[in-house]
């Protein structure tokens, strides 16, 4: 990559990092992306897709595959503690998952497509909102503009601390877990703490849920490699020694290796919670949020990425097991042949969502090379049987 372009991308990443916005609030981030894309001369730009989403389309005008490359717009509600010159200027908000770096990579791909447009088919660059809450991909698909960016293949990457810097991790089939946040509210009625028998405290029920929910996968014969329930919050009453509580809440994250298992685990957790509530004569209310689908990589898409890695002489490894974390790409992945990979951020890089995390700028060039190689492999060359393919 030209050093001038790389310097521009690093500066752009730092600018995005200084001004993070949370899921559903990415108006100014989208504006910065739009200004960058307009200088790259795509054939079409879609705005306001799925919220503040932006899509740029580079169309060859010739029959061939439609490729979609996705990155994320949103940051996190965490106070940044790093000491970089480009530290967040927005109190309590920061790009601590690397979405600023992912955007810079796709921005770099846009610049490269301006210089070397696809010879056939079309390439769609999607800057997706609200990835962190699991709402963005569904909103994209529900948007009437989605038909314009429907693709034959979709690709995305996520940086990964704890893995060799610039090494790409690939895997066909199950890649990361489905997950969902479950909030259980229990209501009895309060009484004076000196006469708890006159009230109906949810304390015992809360205690039972705290013990039973994490043990659920094991009771179903599942291991942590396939499913887990993690307690994330519990609350009982108020901080008052004179009141026996009448309200309690337990929150847990449910994860499973595929959507079918996820649905079973969620349904069984709900049945358990209702049974415990009923045994203590408590009212119960259950709600869900941050719902992510499992992501499974298509075999053909994965082979294409492997081919690019080998041609480009990029370092890569095959991953043996899926990741237990979740990613909103799983919803988009279900609409086409798709592939999500990871890009190593180094062994010394703080973990994602840590307050001192910062995306390594060294990854930008590798990410652009990988994605540009995929475009070349599918849109600038003949397919394996020597004929053009795709839906354009």
C-alpha positions as CSV (number, residue, x, y, z in Angstrom):
1,X,0.0,0.0,0.0
2,X,1.2,3.5,-0.8
3,X,2.6,5.1,2.4
4,X,0.6,8.3,1.7
5,X,-2.7,6.4,1.7
6,X,-1.7,4.4,4.9
7,X,-0.9,7.7,6.6
8,X,-4.3,9.1,5.6
9,X,-6.1,6.0,6.9
10,X,-4.2,6.1,10.2
11,X,-5.1,9.8,10.6
12,X,-8.7,9.0,9.7
13,X,-8.8,6.2,12.3
14,X,-7.5,8.5,15.0
15,X,-10.2,11.1,14.0
16,X,-12.9,8.5,14.4
17,X,-11.4,7.4,17.7
18,X,-11.6,10.9,19.1
19,X,-15.4,11.2,18.4
20,X,-17.1,7.9,19.3
21,X,-20.8,7.5,19.3
22,X,-22.9,4.8,20.9
23,X,-25.3,2.4,19.1
24,X,-28.1,4.2,17.4
25,X,-26.4,7.6,17.9
26,X,-23.8,7.4,15.1
27,X,-25.0,10.5,13.1
28,X,-21.6,12.4,13.2
29,X,-19.6,9.2,12.6
30,X,-21.8,8.5,9.5
31,X,-21.2,12.1,8.4
32,X,-17.4,11.6,8.5
33,X,-17.7,8.3,6.6
34,X,-19.9,9.9,4.0
35,X,-17.4,12.7,3.4
36,X,-14.6,10.1,2.9
37,X,-16.7,8.0,0.6
38,X,-17.8,10.9,-1.6
39,X,-14.1,11.5,-2.4
40,X,-13.7,7.8,-3.5
41,X,-16.3,8.2,-6.4
42,X,-18.5,5.1,-5.9
43,X,-21.3,4.5,-8.4
44,X,-23.9,4.9,-5.6
45,X,-24.0,5.8,-1.9
46,X,-27.0,4.8,0.3
47,X,-27.6,6.8,3.5
48,X,-29.7,6.1,6.5
49,X,-29.9,2.4,6.0
50,X,-30.9,0.6,9.2
51,X,-30.5,3.9,11.1
52,X,-27.3,5.8,10.4
53,X,-25.9,3.1,8.1
54,X,-24.0,4.0,5.0
55,X,-23.4,1.8,1.9
56,X,-21.1,2.6,-1.0
57,X,-21.5,0.6,-4.2
58,X,-18.8,0.2,-6.8
59,X,-20.5,-1.3,-9.9
60,X,-18.6,-2.6,-12.9
61,X,-21.7,-2.7,-15.0
62,X,-20.8,-6.3,-16.0
63,X,-22.3,-9.6,-14.9
64,X,-20.5,-11.0,-11.9
65,X,-20.9,-11.6,-8.2
66,X,-22.0,-9.0,-5.7
67,X,-19.6,-8.8,-2.7
68,X,-20.4,-7.1,0.5
69,X,-17.8,-6.0,3.1
70,X,-19.1,-4.9,6.5
71,X,-17.7,-2.8,9.3
72,X,-19.3,-1.2,12.4
73,X,-19.9,2.5,13.3
74,X,-20.6,2.4,17.0
75,X,-18.4,2.7,20.1
76,X,-18.9,1.7,23.8
77,X,-20.2,3.4,26.9
78,X,-16.9,3.0,28.7
79,X,-14.5,5.6,30.1
80,X,-11.2,5.4,28.2
81,X,-8.0,5.3,30.4
82,X,-5.4,5.1,27.6
83,X,-3.0,8.0,27.1
84,X,-2.8,8.3,23.3
85,X,-2.8,11.6,21.5
86,X,-6.1,10.6,19.9
87,X,-7.9,9.7,23.1
88,X,-11.7,10.0,23.1
89,X,-13.0,13.5,23.6
90,X,-16.5,12.4,24.5
91,X,-16.8,11.6,28.3
92,X,-17.9,8.1,29.0
93,X,-17.7,6.9,25.4
94,X,-14.8,5.3,23.5
95,X,-13.9,3.0,20.6
96,X,-12.7,0.2,22.8
97,X,-13.6,-2.7,20.5
98,X,-11.7,-1.5,17.4
99,X,-14.6,-0.4,15.2
100,X,-12.6,2.7,14.4
101,X,-9.9,0.5,12.9
102,X,-12.5,-1.7,11.1
103,X,-13.9,1.5,9.5
104,X,-10.5,2.6,8.5
105,X,-9.9,-0.7,6.7
106,X,-13.1,-0.4,4.7
107,X,-12.3,3.2,4.0
108,X,-9.0,2.1,2.6
109,X,-10.8,-0.5,0.5
110,X,-12.9,2.3,-0.9
111,X,-9.8,4.2,-1.9
112,X,-8.3,1.2,-3.6
113,X,-11.6,0.5,-5.5
114,X,-11.5,4.1,-6.7
115,X,-8.1,3.3,-8.3
116,X,-8.8,-0.4,-9.2
117,X,-12.6,-0.9,-9.6
118,X,-14.0,-4.4,-10.0
119,X,-13.7,-5.8,-13.5
120,X,-17.1,-7.6,-13.1
121,X,-19.9,-7.6,-10.6
122,X,-20.1,-5.1,-7.9
123,X,-18.6,-4.4,-4.5
124,X,-20.7,-3.0,-1.6
125,X,-19.0,-1.4,1.4
126,X,-21.4,-1.4,4.4
127,X,-20.8,0.8,7.5
128,X,-23.3,-0.8,9.9
129,X,-24.8,1.0,13.0
130,X,-25.6,-0.6,16.4
131,X,-23.4,-3.7,16.2
132,X,-22.7,-3.6,20.0
133,X,-26.4,-4.1,20.9
134,X,-27.2,-6.7,18.2
135,X,-29.8,-4.4,16.7
136,X,-28.0,-3.0,13.7
137,X,-27.9,-6.0,11.3
138,X,-31.6,-6.7,11.8
139,X,-32.4,-3.0,11.1
140,X,-30.3,-3.2,7.9
141,X,-32.2,-6.3,6.6
142,X,-35.6,-4.7,7.5
143,X,-34.7,-1.5,5.6
144,X,-36.3,-1.2,2.2
145,X,-32.9,-0.3,0.8
146,X,-31.5,-3.7,1.7
147,X,-32.6,-5.1,-1.6
148,X,-30.1,-2.8,-3.3
149,X,-27.2,-4.2,-1.3
150,X,-28.2,-7.9,-1.3
151,X,-25.0,-9.8,-2.1
152,X,-23.8,-13.2,-3.2
153,X,-21.0,-13.1,-0.7
154,X,-20.5,-11.1,2.5
155,X,-17.2,-10.7,4.4
156,X,-16.1,-9.1,7.7
157,X,-13.2,-9.2,10.1
158,X,-12.7,-8.4,13.8
159,X,-9.4,-7.7,15.5
160,X,-8.5,-10.1,18.2
161,X,-6.1,-9.4,21.1
162,X,-4.1,-12.4,22.3
163,X,-3.4,-13.6,18.8
164,X,-0.2,-12.9,16.8
165,X,-0.1,-9.4,15.3
166,X,-1.4,-9.4,11.7
167,X,-2.1,-13.1,11.7
168,X,-5.5,-14.0,10.2
169,X,-7.7,-16.6,11.9
170,X,-10.1,-18.5,9.6
171,X,-12.6,-21.3,10.2
172,X,-15.4,-22.9,8.1
173,X,-18.7,-23.7,9.8
174,X,-19.5,-22.5,13.3
175,X,-17.5,-19.4,14.1
176,X,-19.0,-17.7,17.1
177,X,-21.9,-18.2,19.5
178,X,-25.4,-16.9,19.6
179,X,-26.1,-14.9,22.8
180,X,-28.9,-13.0,24.5
181,X,-29.4,-11.0,27.6
182,X,-32.2,-12.2,29.9
183,X,-33.6,-10.0,32.7
184,X,-35.8,-11.7,35.3
185,X,-37.8,-9.3,37.6
186,X,-39.5,-10.9,40.7
187,X,-42.2,-9.1,42.7
188,X,-43.7,-9.9,46.0
189,X,-44.4,-7.3,48.6
190,X,-42.4,-5.5,51.3
191,X,-42.8,-5.6,55.0
192,X,-41.0,-4.2,58.1
193,X,-37.7,-6.1,58.5
194,X,-38.8,-7.0,62.0
195,X,-41.8,-8.9,60.6
196,X,-40.6,-10.5,57.3
197,X,-43.5,-13.1,57.6
198,X,-45.9,-10.3,56.9
199,X,-44.4,-9.7,53.4
200,X,-43.3,-11.8,50.6
201,X,-39.6,-11.4,49.9
202,X,-38.0,-12.7,46.6
203,X,-34.7,-13.3,48.4
204,X,-34.8,-17.1,48.4
205,X,-36.0,-17.1,44.7
206,X,-33.2,-14.8,43.7
207,X,-30.7,-17.1,45.5
208,X,-32.1,-20.1,43.8
209,X,-31.8,-18.5,40.4
210,X,-28.3,-17.4,41.0
211,X,-27.4,-21.0,41.7
212,X,-29.5,-22.7,39.1
213,X,-29.0,-20.6,36.0
214,X,-25.2,-21.0,35.5
215,X,-25.7,-24.8,36.2
216,X,-28.3,-25.2,33.5
217,X,-26.0,-26.2,30.6
218,X,-24.4,-28.9,32.7
219,X,-27.9,-30.2,33.7
220,X,-28.7,-30.5,30.0
221,X,-25.5,-32.4,29.4
222,X,-23.8,-29.5,27.6
223,X,-20.2,-28.3,28.1
224,X,-18.9,-24.7,28.0
225,X,-17.6,-25.4,24.5
226,X,-21.2,-25.5,23.4
227,X,-23.3,-23.4,25.8
228,X,-23.1,-21.3,29.0
229,X,-25.2,-19.1,31.2
230,X,-23.3,-16.2,32.8
231,X,-24.7,-14.1,35.7
232,X,-24.1,-10.4,35.1
233,X,-26.3,-8.7,37.7
234,X,-28.5,-9.3,40.7
235,X,-30.5,-6.9,42.9
236,X,-32.6,-7.3,45.9
237,X,-34.7,-4.6,47.6
238,X,-33.1,-1.3,48.6
239,X,-30.3,-0.3,50.9
240,X,-32.5,0.0,54.0
241,X,-32.1,-2.2,57.1
242,X,-35.7,-1.6,58.1
243,X,-37.4,-3.1,55.0
244,X,-37.8,-6.7,54.0
245,X,-37.7,-6.5,50.2
246,X,-40.5,-6.9,47.8
247,X,-38.6,-6.8,44.5
248,X,-35.6,-8.6,43.1
249,X,-33.9,-8.9,39.7
250,X,-31.5,-11.4,38.2
251,X,-29.8,-10.8,34.8
252,X,-27.9,-13.4,32.8
253,X,-26.4,-13.8,29.4
254,X,-27.3,-17.0,27.6
255,X,-24.9,-18.3,25.0
256,X,-24.9,-21.3,22.7
257,X,-23.0,-22.6,19.7
258,X,-25.9,-22.4,17.3
259,X,-29.4,-20.8,17.2
260,X,-31.3,-24.0,17.8
261,X,-29.4,-24.7,21.0
262,X,-29.7,-21.1,22.0
263,X,-33.5,-21.2,21.7
264,X,-33.7,-24.3,23.8
265,X,-31.5,-22.9,26.4
266,X,-33.4,-19.7,26.6
267,X,-36.8,-21.5,26.7
268,X,-35.5,-23.9,29.5
269,X,-34.2,-20.9,31.5
270,X,-37.5,-19.1,31.2
271,X,-39.4,-22.3,32.4
272,X,-37.0,-22.6,35.3
273,X,-37.5,-19.0,36.3
274,X,-41.3,-19.2,36.1
275,X,-41.3,-22.4,38.1
276,X,-39.1,-20.8,40.9
277,X,-41.3,-17.7,40.9
278,X,-44.5,-19.8,41.2
279,X,-43.1,-21.9,44.1
280,X,-42.6,-18.7,46.1
281,X,-45.9,-17.0,45.0
282,X,-44.1,-14.2,43.2
283,X,-45.1,-12.3,40.1
284,X,-42.5,-12.6,37.4
285,X,-41.6,-10.5,34.3
286,X,-39.0,-11.6,31.8
287,X,-37.4,-9.4,29.1
288,X,-34.6,-9.9,26.6
289,X,-32.1,-7.6,24.8
290,X,-28.8,-7.6,23.1
291,X,-29.8,-10.6,21.0
292,X,-27.1,-12.0,18.6
293,X,-27.4,-14.8,16.2
294,X,-24.7,-17.4,15.9
295,X,-22.4,-17.0,12.9
296,X,-21.5,-19.9,10.6
297,X,-19.0,-19.4,7.9
298,X,-19.8,-20.7,4.4
299,X,-17.3,-23.3,3.0
300,X,-16.9,-21.7,-0.4
301,X,-16.4,-18.2,1.0
302,X,-13.8,-19.5,3.5
303,X,-11.9,-21.3,0.7
304,X,-11.8,-18.0,-1.3
305,X,-10.4,-16.2,1.7
306,X,-7.8,-18.9,2.2
307,X,-6.8,-18.7,-1.4
308,X,-6.3,-14.9,-1.1
309,X,-4.2,-15.3,2.1
310,X,-1.9,-17.8,0.3
311,X,-1.6,-15.7,-2.9
312,X,-0.9,-12.6,-0.8
313,X,1.5,-14.4,1.5
314,X,-0.4,-13.2,4.5
315,X,0.1,-15.1,7.8
316,X,-2.9,-17.2,8.8
317,X,-4.0,-20.1,10.9
318,X,-7.0,-22.4,10.9
319,X,-9.0,-22.1,14.1
320,X,-10.2,-25.3,15.8
321,X,-13.1,-24.1,17.9
322,X,-15.7,-21.4,17.6
323,X,-15.5,-18.3,19.8
324,X,-17.9,-17.9,22.7
325,X,-18.3,-14.2,22.1
326,X,-21.0,-13.0,19.7
327,X,-21.1,-10.7,16.7
328,X,-23.9,-9.0,14.9
329,X,-22.6,-10.3,11.5
330,X,-24.4,-13.5,12.2
331,X,-27.7,-12.0,11.1
332,X,-26.3,-10.7,7.8
333,X,-24.4,-14.0,7.4
334,X,-27.7,-15.9,7.2
335,X,-28.8,-13.9,4.1
336,X,-25.9,-15.0,1.9
337,X,-22.7,-17.0,1.6
338,X,-20.6,-15.3,4.2
339,X,-17.3,-15.4,6.1
340,X,-16.1,-13.7,9.3
341,X,-12.5,-13.9,10.3
342,X,-10.3,-12.5,13.0
343,X,-7.1,-10.4,12.7
344,X,-4.5,-10.7,15.5
345,X,-3.9,-7.6,17.5
346,X,-0.9,-9.0,19.3
347,X,-0.2,-10.8,22.5
348,X,0.4,-7.5,24.4
349,X,-2.7,-5.7,23.3
350,X,-5.3,-5.1,26.1
351,X,-8.5,-7.2,25.7
352,X,-11.5,-5.8,23.8
353,X,-13.8,-3.6,25.9
354,X,-10.9,-2.9,28.3
355,X,-10.6,0.9,29.2
356,X,-7.0,0.9,28.0
357,X,-7.6,-0.9,24.7
358,X,-6.6,0.8,21.4
359,X,-6.8,-0.6,17.9
360,X,-3.3,-1.3,16.5
361,X,-2.7,0.9,13.4
362,X,-0.4,-1.9,12.0
363,X,-3.6,-3.9,11.2
364,X,-5.0,-1.4,8.7
365,X,-2.8,-2.3,5.8
366,X,-3.3,-6.1,6.4
367,X,-7.0,-5.7,6.5
368,X,-7.1,-3.7,3.2
369,X,-4.8,-6.2,1.5
370,X,-7.0,-9.0,2.5
371,X,-10.3,-7.5,1.4
372,X,-8.8,-6.1,-1.8
373,X,-7.5,-9.6,-2.5
374,X,-11.0,-11.0,-2.1
375,X,-12.3,-8.5,-4.7
376,X,-9.5,-9.5,-7.1
377,X,-10.2,-13.2,-6.5
378,X,-13.9,-13.0,-7.2
379,X,-14.5,-9.9,-9.3
380,X,-11.3,-9.6,-11.4
381,X,-10.7,-13.2,-12.4
382,X,-12.6,-16.1,-13.9
383,X,-14.2,-18.6,-11.6
384,X,-12.7,-22.1,-11.2
385,X,-14.7,-23.4,-14.2
386,X,-13.7,-20.5,-16.3
387,X,-17.1,-18.8,-16.5
388,X,-18.6,-15.7,-14.9
389,X,-21.0,-16.2,-12.0
390,X,-23.2,-14.1,-9.8
391,X,-26.5,-12.4,-9.7
392,X,-25.7,-8.9,-10.9
